[in-house]
Amino acid sequence: MLVTISNDVHETTGVATIHQLSDGKRILRLTNFVTSNGPDVQVVLIPTKILKNNEDVKNHRYIELGKLKGNKGDQNYEISDEIDVSTYGAVSVWCKRFNENFGAAYFAK
């Protein structure tokens, strides 16, 4: 589930799941997704499950899956074959311009 982390400005909700498609490709799917509009908002994988503030995202080596496709609705982001998703604990909706975490979801292992 996407939740806002230490941020009362950007209410973000939805469900983030990783799916393997029949052709072997993997995607991150955001369903029932709603967040605020913002400039340069990306969907990123983060190698931790501890995100207390914006610095926790900024200070980790995250992987960009792509520019946010919209602030409402279901959307998919392809995950490259080179990415070992087992080393990532969370996904963040991250504004690169202002170094702000709009929301994050933690993956169940």
Number of C-alpha atoms within 10 A of each C-alpha: 17 24 18 21 19 14 16 9 9 19 15 23 21 20 16 24 16 16 15 11 9 7 6 9 12 19 18 19 18 21 18 14 19 19 19 14 14 18 12 13 25 21 22 22 28 26 17 18 16 12 19 13 14 19 12 14 26 15 9 12 12 18 16 16 18 14 16 21 14 15 15 18 13 16 17 19 19 14 21 12 10 6 12 9 17 9 11 17 17 23 27 27 23 27 21 14 10 12 14 20 27 28 26 28 23 21 17 8 5
